Amino acid sequence: MKPLLALFALAFCLSASCNSSQQATTSEADKAAKTQMMTEAGFTAATVIVQPQEAGCPVVIKLENEYLDPIDLKEEFKVDQLEVWVKFSRLRRMNRCDMAGPVSISEIQKKAE
């Protein structure tokens, strides 16, 4: 009887571990699908960075390889290291800081975790 019980316990443990890896794979697949959907809709993945006042731009948005100076970012998005999806338009105006070009935010959403 004990070998049979051990066999069932082993089978249960193996099936539980298989399900957890499938959940992780599904989560990664969902994340990739969400990224593709947002990119196709014209959004860009970005991170909001709050800086000290001496830096010139109090808040910048970091894209993969550049920084943006949002002139009309809502207060609810002025959170350091906040990951967002953003649509923006570049502005033809003088820069407020050296590291980032001015942009107007047309749409912004927090990334779901």
N, CA, C and O atoms as CSV, one atom per row, in Angstrom:
chain,resi,resn,atom,element,x,y,z
A,1,MET,N,N,0.824,-1.199,0.000
A,1,MET,CA,C,0.000,0.000,0.000
A,1,MET,C,C,0.864,1.258,0.000
A,1,MET,O,O,0.554,2.219,-0.704
A,2,LYS,N,N,1.947,1.261,0.784
A,2,LYS,CA,C,2.819,2.426,0.854
A,2,LYS,C,C,3.479,2.733,-0.484
A,2,LYS,O,O,3.568,3.911,-0.829
A,3,PRO,N,N,3.952,1.756,-1.265
A,3,PRO,CA,C,4.521,2.077,-2.578
A,3,PRO,C,C,3.485,2.718,-3.505
A,3,PRO,O,O,3.817,3.602,-4.295
A,4,LEU,N,N,2.242,2.274,-3.407
A,4,LEU,CA,C,1.187,2.851,-4.241
A,4,LEU,C,C,0.922,4.301,-3.844
A,4,LEU,O,O,0.732,5.159,-4.706
A,5,LEU,N,N,0.910,4.570,-2.552
A,5,LEU,CA,C,0.710,5.932,-2.055
A,5,LEU,C,C,1.871,6.835,-2.484
A,5,LEU,O,O,1.655,7.977,-2.889
A,6,ALA,N,N,3.089,6.325,-2.395
A,6,ALA,CA,C,4.259,7.092,-2.826
A,6,ALA,C,C,4.193,7.382,-4.314
A,6,ALA,O,O,4.572,8.469,-4.748
A,7,LEU,N,N,3.717,6.426,-5.102
A,7,LEU,CA,C,3.587,6.617,-6.545
A,7,LEU,C,C,2.582,7.731,-6.859
A,7,LEU,O,O,2.834,8.571,-7.723
A,8,PHE,N,N,1.441,7.734,-6.152
A,8,PHE,CA,C,0.444,8.789,-6.354
A,8,PHE,C,C,0.983,10.163,-5.942
A,8,PHE,O,O,0.730,11.167,-6.606
A,9,ALA,N,N,1.723,10.187,-4.843
A,9,ALA,CA,C,2.310,11.450,-4.372
A,9,ALA,C,C,3.307,11.988,-5.392
A,9,ALA,O,O,3.341,13.187,-5.669
A,10,LEU,N,N,4.115,11.094,-5.944
A,10,LEU,CA,C,5.090,11.497,-6.961
A,10,LEU,C,C,4.386,12.014,-8.217
A,10,LEU,O,O,4.793,13.027,-8.785
A,11,ALA,N,N,3.347,11.331,-8.643
A,11,ALA,CA,C,2.596,11.751,-9.828
A,11,ALA,C,C,1.955,13.121,-9.594
A,11,ALA,O,O,1.944,13.968,-10.487
A,12,PHE,N,N,1.422,13.331,-8.391
A,12,PHE,CA,C,0.805,14.624,-8.072
A,12,PHE,C,C,1.835,15.746,-8.099
A,12,PHE,O,O,1.576,16.817,-8.648
A,13,CYS,N,N,3.001,15.503,-7.507
A,13,CYS,CA,C,4.057,16.522,-7.483
A,13,CYS,C,C,4.513,16.865,-8.895
A,13,CYS,O,O,4.721,18.035,-9.216
A,14,LEU,N,N,4.668,15.859,-9.728
A,14,LEU,CA,C,5.095,16.117,-11.108
A,14,LEU,C,C,4.036,16.889,-11.883
A,14,LEU,O,O,4.368,17.796,-12.646
A,15,SER,N,N,2.768,16.541,-11.697
A,15,SER,CA,C,1.715,17.259,-12.430
A,15,SER,C,C,1.590,18.696,-11.935
A,15,SER,O,O,1.307,19.590,-12.733
A,16,ALA,N,N,1.793,18.942,-10.647
A,16,ALA,CA,C,1.726,20.308,-10.104
A,16,ALA,C,C,2.859,21.157,-10.659
A,16,ALA,O,O,2.657,22.327,-10.984
A,17,SER,N,N,4.051,20.574,-10.772
A,17,SER,CA,C,5.176,21.356,-11.303
A,17,SER,C,C,4.993,21.639,-12.782
A,17,SER,O,O,5.416,22.691,-13.261
A,18,CYS,N,N,4.377,20.733,-13.513
A,18,CYS,CA,C,4.116,20.985,-14.939
A,18,CYS,C,C,3.128,22.124,-15.110
A,18,CYS,O,O,3.294,22.960,-15.998
A,19,ASN,N,N,2.107,22.166,-14.275
A,19,ASN,CA,C,1.120,23.240,-14.374
A,19,ASN,C,C,1.727,24.595,-14.067
A,19,ASN,O,O,1.371,25.577,-14.719
A,20,SER,N,N,2.626,24.687,-13.103
A,20,SER,CA,C,3.206,25.980,-12.747
A,20,SER,C,C,4.080,26.499,-13.883
A,20,SER,O,O,4.110,27.707,-14.119
A,21,SER,N,N,4.786,25.633,-14.589
A,21,SER,CA,C,5.595,26.100,-15.713
A,21,SER,C,C,4.705,26.531,-16.869
A,21,SER,O,O,5.047,27.461,-17.599
A,22,GLN,N,N,3.571,25.867,-17.043
A,22,GLN,CA,C,2.635,26.282,-18.086
A,22,GLN,C,C,2.058,27.653,-17.765
A,22,GLN,O,O,1.856,28.463,-18.670
A,23,GLN,N,N,1.787,27.929,-16.485
A,23,GLN,CA,C,1.269,29.231,-16.094
A,23,GLN,C,C,2.290,30.313,-16.373
A,23,GLN,O,O,1.929,31.389,-16.849
A,24,ALA,N,N,3.560,30.054,-16.090
A,24,ALA,CA,C,4.608,31.039,-16.359
A,24,ALA,C,C,4.724,31.297,-17.841
A,24,ALA,O,O,4.880,32.446,-18.254
A,25,THR,N,N,4.652,30.255,-18.655
A,25,THR,CA,C,4.725,30.405,-20.103
A,25,THR,C,C,3.526,31.189,-20.612
A,25,THR,O,O,3.668,32.047,-21.483
A,26,THR,N,N,2.341,30.898,-20.072
A,26,THR,CA,C,1.142,31.627,-20.476
A,26,THR,C,C,1.273,33.095,-20.109
A,26,THR,O,O,0.889,33.964,-20.891
A,27,SER,N,N,1.809,33.380,-18.934
A,27,SER,CA,C,1.986,34.759,-18.510
A,27,SER,C,C,2.934,35.504,-19.454
A,27,SER,O,O,2.671,36.647,-19.826
A,28,GLU,N,N,4.025,34.862,-19.834
A,28,GLU,CA,C,4.967,35.465,-20.782
A,28,GLU,C,C,4.305,35.670,-22.136
A,28,GLU,O,O,4.539,36.685,-22.792
A,29,ALA,N,N,3.487,34.723,-22.557
A,29,ALA,CA,C,2.782,34.841,-23.837
A,29,ALA,C,C,1.792,35.999,-23.784
A,29,ALA,O,O,1.662,36.753,-24.748
A,30,ASP,N,N,1.088,36.141,-22.648
A,30,ASP,CA,C,0.150,37.254,-22.485
A,30,ASP,C,C,0.882,38.589,-22.532
A,30,ASP,O,O,0.409,39.545,-23.147
A,31,LYS,N,N,2.037,38.645,-21.879
A,31,LYS,CA,C,2.825,39.879,-21.861
A,31,LYS,C,C,3.311,40.245,-23.263
A,31,LYS,O,O,3.272,41.411,-23.656
A,32,ALA,N,N,3.763,39.251,-24.006
A,32,ALA,CA,C,4.223,39.490,-25.379
A,32,ALA,C,C,3.072,39.937,-26.267
A,32,ALA,O,O,3.241,40.815,-27.113
A,33,ALA,N,N,1.905,39.337,-26.078
A,33,ALA,CA,C,0.733,39.725,-26.870
A,33,ALA,C,C,0.308,41.153,-26.551
A,33,ALA,O,O,-0.041,41.916,-27.452
A,34,LYS,N,N,0.336,41.515,-25.273
A,34,LYS,CA,C,-0.020,42.880,-24.854
A,34,LYS,C,C,0.970,43.887,-25.445
A,34,LYS,O,O,0.566,44.948,-25.919
A,35,THR,N,N,2.257,43.558,-25.417
A,35,THR,CA,C,3.278,44.438,-25.981
A,35,THR,C,C,3.046,44.633,-27.471
A,35,THR,O,O,3.127,45.756,-27.969
A,36,GLN,N,N,2.762,43.562,-28.178
A,36,GLN,CA,C,2.522,43.665,-29.616
A,36,GLN,C,C,1.270,44.490,-29.899
A,36,GLN,O,O,1.262,45.314,-30.814
A,37,MET,N,N,0.219,44.273,-29.121
A,37,MET,CA,C,-1.026,45.010,-29.324
A,37,MET,C,C,-0.823,46.515,-29.094
A,37,MET,O,O,-1.297,47.333,-29.883
A,38,MET,N,N,-0.121,46.877,-28.017
A,38,MET,CA,C,0.097,48.289,-27.713
A,38,MET,C,C,1.002,48.938,-28.761
A,38,MET,O,O,0.769,50.081,-29.152
A,39,THR,N,N,2.022,48.227,-29.214
A,39,THR,CA,C,2.927,48.757,-30.232
A,39,THR,C,C,2.177,48.988,-31.536
A,39,THR,O,O,2.370,50.013,-32.190
A,40,GLU,N,N,1.322,48.041,-31.918
A,40,GLU,CA,C,0.528,48.206,-33.137
A,40,GLU,C,C,-0.447,49.364,-33.027
A,40,GLU,O,O,-0.800,49.974,-34.037
A,41,ALA,N,N,-0.893,49.678,-31.803
A,41,ALA,CA,C,-1.808,50.797,-31.582
A,41,ALA,C,C,-1.074,52.133,-31.534
A,41,ALA,O,O,-1.705,53.175,-31.354
A,42,GLY,N,N,0.255,52.118,-31.694
A,42,GLY,CA,C,1.022,53.357,-31.734
A,42,GLY,C,C,1.649,53.786,-30.426
A,42,GLY,O,O,2.214,54.877,-30.343
A,43,PHE,N,N,1.564,52.952,-29.401
A,43,PHE,CA,C,2.150,53.278,-28.108
A,43,PHE,C,C,3.618,52.858,-28.065
A,43,PHE,O,O,4.042,51.958,-28.790
A,44,THR,N,N,4.374,53.519,-27.213
A,44,THR,CA,C,5.775,53.196,-26.982
A,44,THR,C,C,5.955,52.889,-25.500
A,44,THR,O,O,5.430,53.603,-24.646
A,45,ALA,N,N,6.697,51.829,-25.198
A,45,ALA,CA,C,6.986,51.491,-23.807
A,45,ALA,C,C,7.989,52.501,-23.257
A,45,ALA,O,O,8.955,52.857,-23.933
A,46,ALA,N,N,7.757,52.958,-22.033
A,46,ALA,CA,C,8.628,53.981,-21.443
A,46,ALA,C,C,8.596,53.877,-19.926
A,46,ALA,O,O,7.768,53.177,-19.343
A,47,THR,N,N,9.531,54.600,-19.304
A,47,THR,CA,C,9.605,54.688,-17.846
A,47,THR,C,C,9.674,56.152,-17.446
A,47,THR,O,O,10.476,56.910,-17.992
A,48,VAL,N,N,8.841,56.552,-16.501
A,48,VAL,CA,C,8.845,57.925,-15.986
A,48,VAL,C,C,9.962,58.031,-14.951
A,48,VAL,O,O,10.095,57.171,-14.081
A,49,ILE,N,N,10.760,59.090,-15.051
A,49,ILE,CA,C,11.838,59.318,-14.100
A,49,ILE,C,C,11.688,60.712,-13.507
A,49,ILE,O,O,11.682,61.707,-14.233
A,50,VAL,N,N,11.565,60.779,-12.177
A,50,VAL,CA,C,11.479,62.054,-11.471
A,50,VAL,C,C,12.907,62.430,-11.071
A,50,VAL,O,O,13.629,61.621,-10.488
A,51,GLN,N,N,13.306,63.667,-11.390
A,51,GLN,CA,C,14.676,64.129,-11.147
A,51,GLN,C,C,14.689,65.280,-10.151
A,51,GLN,O,O,13.659,65.907,-9.899
A,52,PRO,N,N,15.861,65.552,-9.586
A,52,PRO,CA,C,15.994,66.740,-8.729
A,52,PRO,C,C,15.777,68.013,-9.557
A,52,PRO,O,O,16.021,68.022,-10.763
A,53,GLN,N,N,15.334,69.050,-8.923
A,53,GLN,CA,C,15.030,70.305,-9.608
A,53,GLN,C,C,16.241,70.879,-10.343
A,53,GLN,O,O,16.072,71.551,-11.360
A,54,GLU,N,N,17.449,70.633,-9.858
A,54,GLU,CA,C,18.656,71.179,-10.477
A,54,GLU,C,C,18.907,70.586,-11.870
A,54,GLU,O,O,19.653,71.166,-12.659
A,55,ALA,N,N,18.305,69.462,-12.173
A,55,ALA,CA,C,18.548,68.787,-13.460
A,55,ALA,C,C,17.933,69.538,-14.634
A,55,ALA,O,O,18.274,69.259,-15.783
A,56,GLY,N,N,17.046,70.473,-14.377
A,56,GLY,CA,C,16.414,71.235,-15.456
A,56,GLY,C,C,15.026,70.729,-15.770
A,56,GLY,O,O,14.062,71.493,-15.714
A,57,CYS,N,N,14.905,69.465,-16.098
A,57,CYS,CA,C,13.598,68.840,-16.336
A,57,CYS,C,C,13.201,68.092,-15.065
A,57,CYS,O,O,13.883,67.147,-14.668
A,58,PRO,N,N,12.114,68.501,-14.426
A,58,PRO,CA,C,11.728,67.825,-13.184
A,58,PRO,C,C,11.311,66.374,-13.407
A,58,PRO,O,O,11.516,65.521,-12.544
A,59,VAL,N,N,10.724,66.101,-14.571
A,59,VAL,CA,C,10.287,64.750,-14.914
A,59,VAL,C,C,10.656,64.487,-16.362
A,59,VAL,O,O,10.424,65.329,-17.230
A,60,VAL,N,N,11.231,63.318,-16.625
A,60,VAL,CA,C,11.503,62.905,-18.003
A,60,VAL,C,C,10.907,61.526,-18.223
A,60,VAL,O,O,10.654,60.774,-17.282
A,61,ILE,N,N,10.693,61.222,-19.483
A,61,ILE,CA,C,10.224,59.900,-19.866
A,61,ILE,C,C,11.355,59.238,-20.621
A,61,ILE,O,O,11.838,59.762,-21.624
A,62,LYS,N,N,11.778,58.075,-20.131
A,62,LYS,CA,C,12.896,57.360,-20.740
A,62,LYS,C,C,12.362,56.299,-21.686
A,62,LYS,O,O,11.656,55.376,-21.279
A,63,LEU,N,N,12.712,56.450,-22.958
A,63,LEU,CA,C,12.429,55.412,-23.940
A,63,LEU,C,C,13.627,54.472,-23.958
A,63,LEU,O,O,14.514,54.572,-23.110
A,64,GLU,N,N,13.649,53.580,-24.904
A,64,GLU,CA,C,14.751,52.621,-24.962
A,64,GLU,C,C,16.102,53.299,-25.109
A,64,GLU,O,O,17.067,52.899,-24.458
A,65,ASN,N,N,16.187,54.333,-25.967
A,65,ASN,CA,C,17.498,54.957,-26.210
A,65,ASN,C,C,17.456,56.480,-26.232
A,65,ASN,O,O,18.361,57.110,-26.779
A,66,GLU,N,N,16.427,57.082,-25.650
A,66,GLU,CA,C,16.368,58.546,-25.570
A,66,GLU,C,C,15.460,58.983,-24.434
A,66,GLU,O,O,14.709,58.186,-23.872
A,67,TYR,N,N,15.544,60.273,-24.107
A,67,TYR,CA,C,14.734,60.861,-23.046
A,67,TYR,C,C,13.816,61.917,-23.642
A,67,TYR,O,O,14.190,62.624,-24.578
A,68,LEU,N,N,12.609,62.018,-23.092
A,68,LEU,CA,C,11.626,63.009,-23.521
A,68,LEU,C,C,11.289,63.923,-22.345
A,68,LEU,O,O,11.305,63.501,-21.189
A,69,ASP,N,N,10.984,65.178,-22.661
A,69,ASP,CA,C,10.567,66.158,-21.662
A,69,ASP,C,C,9.077,66.432,-21.870
A,69,ASP,O,O,8.721,67.264,-22.705
A,70,PRO,N,N,8.197,65.748,-21.128
A,70,PRO,CA,C,6.756,65.954,-21.315
A,70,PRO,C,C,6.310,67.272,-20.696
A,70,PRO,O,O,6.484,67.491,-19.497
A,71,ILE,N,N,5.735,68.149,-21.513
A,71,ILE,CA,C,5.328,69.449,-20.974
A,71,ILE,C,C,3.946,69.409,-20.338
A,71,ILE,O,O,3.573,70.330,-19.611
A,72,ASP,N,N,3.182,68.351,-20.604
A,72,ASP,CA,C,1.809,68.294,-20.112
A,72,ASP,C,C,1.477,66.966,-19.430
A,72,ASP,O,O,0.370,66.451,-19.587
A,73,LEU,N,N,2.419,66.413,-18.681
A,73,LEU,CA,C,2.213,65.145,-17.986
A,73,LEU,C,C,1.338,65.365,-16.758
A,73,LEU,O,O,1.614,66.248,-15.947
A,74,LYS,N,N,0.287,64.566,-16.620
A,74,LYS,CA,C,-0.616,64.679,-15.475
A,74,LYS,C,C,0.097,64.249,-14.191
A,74,LYS,O,O,1.000,63.412,-14.219
A,75,GLU,N,N,-0.320,64.828,-13.074
A,75,GLU,CA,C,0.301,64.566,-11.776
A,75,GLU,C,C,0.289,63.086,-11.404
A,75,GLU,O,O,1.234,62.598,-10.784
A,76,GLU,N,N,-0.757,62.374,-11.772
A,76,GLU,CA,C,-0.866,60.961,-11.398
A,76,GLU,C,C,0.225,60.095,-12.031
A,76,GLU,O,O,0.476,58.980,-11.573
A,77,PHE,N,N,0.872,60.602,-13.080
A,77,PHE,CA,C,1.940,59.863,-13.746
A,77,PHE,C,C,3.333,60.336,-13.328
A,77,PHE,O,O,4.329,59.805,-13.819
A,78,LYS,N,N,3.423,61.301,-12.450
A,78,LYS,CA,C,4.727,61.804,-12.004
A,78,LYS,C,C,5.222,60.989,-10.817
A,78,LYS,O,O,5.380,61.498,-9.708
A,79,VAL,N,N,5.461,59.705,-11.085
A,79,VAL,CA,C,5.925,58.752,-10.083
A,79,VAL,C,C,7.227,58.147,-10.596
A,79,VAL,O,O,7.276,57.629,-11.711
A,80,ASP,N,N,8.277,58.212,-9.789
A,80,ASP,CA,C,9.586,57.718,-10.218
A,80,ASP,C,C,9.542,56.227,-10.527
A,80,ASP,O,O,8.987,55.438,-9.762
A,81,GLN,N,N,10.129,55.855,-11.650
A,81,GLN,CA,C,10.247,54.475,-12.135
A,81,GLN,C,C,8.905,53.847,-12.513
A,81,GLN,O,O,8.790,52.623,-12.557
A,82,LEU,N,N,7.894,54.669,-12.784
A,82,LEU,CA,C,6.600,54.168,-13.225
A,82,LEU,C,C,6.708,53.731,-14.680
A,82,LEU,O,O,7.143,54.509,-15.529
A,83,GLU,N,N,6.318,52.494,-14.976
A,83,GLU,CA,C,6.354,51.996,-16.348
A,83,GLU,C,C,5.025,52.303,-17.017
A,83,GLU,O,O,3.957,52.022,-16.471
A,84,VAL,N,N,5.109,52.889,-18.220
A,84,VAL,CA,C,3.920,53.356,-18.918
A,84,VAL,C,C,3.980,53.001,-20.404
A,84,VAL,O,O,5.027,52.643,-20.944
A,85,TRP,N,N,2.813,53.115,-21.038
A,85,TRP,CA,C,2.696,53.117,-22.492
A,85,TRP,C,C,2.350,54.547,-22.863
A,85,TRP,O,O,1.474,55.147,-22.241
A,86,VAL,N,N,3.017,55.104,-23.862
A,86,VAL,CA,C,2.821,56.515,-24.174
A,86,VAL,C,C,2.764,56.762,-25.676
A,86,VAL,O,O,3.468,56.126,-26.459
A,87,LYS,N,N,1.898,57.712,-26.056
A,87,LYS,CA,C,1.866,58.269,-27.410
A,87,LYS,C,C,2.204,59.740,-27.245
A,87,LYS,O,O,1.683,60.393,-26.341
A,88,PHE,N,N,3.065,60.272,-28.099
A,88,PHE,CA,C,3.503,61.654,-27.938
A,88,PHE,C,C,3.766,62.291,-29.295
A,88,PHE,O,O,3.914,61.612,-30.311
A,89,SER,N,N,3.819,63.614,-29.277
A,89,SER,CA,C,4.192,64.407,-30.451
A,89,SER,C,C,5.371,65.279,-30.071
A,89,SER,O,O,5.369,65.918,-29.019
A,90,ARG,N,N,6.358,65.304,-30.915
A,90,ARG,CA,C,7.521,66.166,-30.659
A,90,ARG,C,C,7.129,67.616,-30.891
A,90,ARG,O,O,6.334,67.925,-31.778
A,91,LEU,N,N,7.703,68.510,-30.072
A,91,LEU,CA,C,7.392,69.937,-30.173
A,91,LEU,C,C,8.591,70.697,-30.720
A,91,LEU,O,O,9.742,70.375,-30.427
A,92,ARG,N,N,8.298,71.688,-31.502
A,92,ARG,CA,C,9.355,72.547,-32.033
A,92,ARG,C,C,9.454,73.774,-31.137
A,92,ARG,O,O,8.927,74.842,-31.449
A,93,ARG,N,N,10.135,73.594,-30.030
A,93,ARG,CA,C,10.344,74.674,-29.083
A,93,ARG,C,C,11.663,74.447,-28.378
A,93,ARG,O,O,12.266,73.380,-28.487
A,94,MET,N,N,12.093,75.434,-27.672
A,94,MET,CA,C,13.377,75.386,-26.981
A,94,MET,C,C,13.368,74.326,-25.874
A,94,MET,O,O,12.381,74.178,-25.153
A,95,ASN,N,N,14.459,73.605,-25.751
A,95,ASN,CA,C,14.590,72.591,-24.701
A,95,ASN,C,C,14.694,73.249,-23.326
A,95,ASN,O,O,15.320,74.299,-23.176
A,96,ARG,N,N,14.071,72.618,-22.321
A,96,ARG,CA,C,14.205,73.089,-20.944
A,96,ARG,C,C,15.428,72.477,-20.278
A,96,ARG,O,O,15.936,73.009,-19.291
A,97,CYS,N,N,15.894,71.372,-20.810
A,97,CYS,CA,C,17.085,70.717,-20.261
A,97,CYS,C,C,17.869,70.093,-21.408
A,97,CYS,O,O,17.330,69.874,-22.493
A,98,ASP,N,N,19.132,69.812,-21.162
A,98,ASP,CA,C,20.013,69.299,-22.212
A,98,ASP,C,C,19.724,67.858,-22.594
A,98,ASP,O,O,19.951,67.463,-23.738
A,99,MET,N,N,19.231,67.075,-21.660
A,99,MET,CA,C,19.127,65.636,-21.898
A,99,MET,C,C,17.865,65.183,-22.623
A,99,MET,O,O,17.816,64.048,-23.098
A,100,ALA,N,N,16.837,66.039,-22.725
A,100,ALA,CA,C,15.556,65.589,-23.267
A,100,ALA,C,C,14.920,66.640,-24.164
A,100,ALA,O,O,15.014,67.840,-23.908
A,101,GLY,N,N,14.274,66.165,-25.218
A,101,GLY,CA,C,13.545,67.051,-26.120
A,101,GLY,C,C,12.091,67.179,-25.687
A,101,GLY,O,O,11.514,66.214,-25.186
A,102,PRO,N,N,11.487,68.348,-25.869
A,102,PRO,CA,C,10.108,68.556,-25.423
A,102,PRO,C,C,9.091,67.801,-26.274
A,102,PRO,O,O,9.213,67.735,-27.497
A,103,VAL,N,N,8.086,67.235,-25.606
A,103,VAL,CA,C,7.006,66.509,-26.277
A,103,VAL,C,C,5.678,66.842,-25.620
A,103,VAL,O,O,5.623,67.266,-24.466
A,104,SER,N,N,4.626,66.645,-26.370
A,104,SER,CA,C,3.275,66.753,-25.848
A,104,SER,C,C,2.711,65.337,-25.775
A,104,SER,O,O,2.804,64.588,-26.747
A,105,ILE,N,N,2.136,64.964,-24.651
A,105,ILE,CA,C,1.580,63.630,-24.457
A,105,ILE,C,C,0.152,63.605,-25.003
A,105,ILE,O,O,-0.700,64.369,-24.551
A,106,SER,N,N,-0.106,62.735,-25.964
A,106,SER,CA,C,-1.466,62.608,-26.476
A,106,SER,C,C,-2.235,61.509,-25.749
A,106,SER,O,O,-3.436,61.647,-25.513
A,107,GLU,N,N,-1.552,60.416,-25.392
A,107,GLU,CA,C,-2.178,59.350,-24.600
A,107,GLU,C,C,-1.104,58.715,-23.726
A,107,GLU,O,O,0.059,58.613,-24.114
A,108,ILE,N,N,-1.521,58.291,-22.541
A,108,ILE,CA,C,-0.590,57.593,-21.642
A,108,ILE,C,C,-1.401,56.625,-20.781
A,108,ILE,O,O,-2.512,56.931,-20.346
A,109,GLN,N,N,-0.812,55.446,-20.549
A,109,GLN,CA,C,-1.446,54.424,-19.709
A,109,GLN,C,C,-0.369,53.776,-18.855
A,109,GLN,O,O,0.771,53.606,-19.288
A,110,LYS,N,N,-0.750,53.418,-17.636
A,110,LYS,CA,C,0.167,52.659,-16.790
A,110,LYS,C,C,0.213,51.232,-17.332
A,110,LYS,O,O,-0.792,50.687,-17.791
A,111,LYS,N,N,1.406,50.645,-17.267
A,111,LYS,CA,C,1.535,49.239,-17.664
A,111,LYS,C,C,0.903,48.383,-16.582
A,111,LYS,O,O,1.092,48.633,-15.392
A,112,ALA,N,N,0.163,47.385,-16.992
A,112,ALA,CA,C,-0.410,46.436,-16.032
A,112,ALA,C,C,0.699,45.529,-15.532
A,112,ALA,O,O,1.597,45.153,-16.286
A,113,GLU,N,N,0.633,45.188,-14.283
A,113,GLU,CA,C,1.704,44.371,-13.683
A,113,GLU,C,C,1.402,42.917,-13.724
A,113,GLU,O,O,2.203,42.107,-13.259
